[in-house]
Amino acid sequence: MEIFLNTFFVLLGALFSVLNPIGVIPFFVGLTQDYEKAERSRVSLMTAVNVCIILLISFFVGEYVLRFFGITISALRIAGGILIASSGFGLLNANPKKRKGISKEVEEDLQHRSSISLTPLAMPMLAGPGSISLLIAFNQDHHSTPEILSSVFSIVIVSLLIFLILRSAHYLAKYLGASGIVAISRIVGFLTVAIGIQYIISAVLSIIRGI
């Protein structure tokens, strides 16, 4: 039980920091401002479901993709650490008017879409390279049955939190304001940078031990 809980809280905290659903609130509000309340709830649910599916696939299948391309786990940890730390630095310099991973062309196209739950909300704004590499590396170190069950539970819970946050996005945007969202994003950004650096350190130490 202790292993289950430790794994659950470690992965839950890491995923929540890297996914940063709070930082997506301004974008979600902007993209769904003309939607009815029921439609916003549906988009929130579908976004959370898509994120959950993407994360579960990354957790269970990612290792085989690495083997196919001949990528070592140390290389993945370093690359993932850089990506995670980079996204963390982006959050430290958060600007709610800028949309992560969205070009002007895509943004204009979004105005004519009936659904935005998969792109750009689920990918790349939430489940991006950082969270995917995080899960692949995490799976390498936590592969006992309790740890796998705990990891799946963490992914489901963080997806549920994404649904609740997005569903309340319009209310939270009014309550927190732009400055409040930026402040929270910067706190999360600091933790995300620390997670990324820790992954890089772990990979370097692993390489040194193997020499």
Secondary structure, DSSP 8 states (H G I E B T S, - for coil): -HHHHHHHHHHHHHHHHHH-HHHHHHHHHHHTTTS-HHHHHHHHHHHHHHHHHHHHHHHHHHHHHHHHHT--HHHHHHHHHHHHHHHHHHHHT--TTS-TT--HHHHHHHTT-S--IIIIIIIIIIS-HHHHHHHHHHHHH--SHHHHHHHHHHHHHHHHHHHHHHHTHHHHHHHHHHHHHHHHHHHHHHHHHHHHHHHHHHHHHHHHHH-
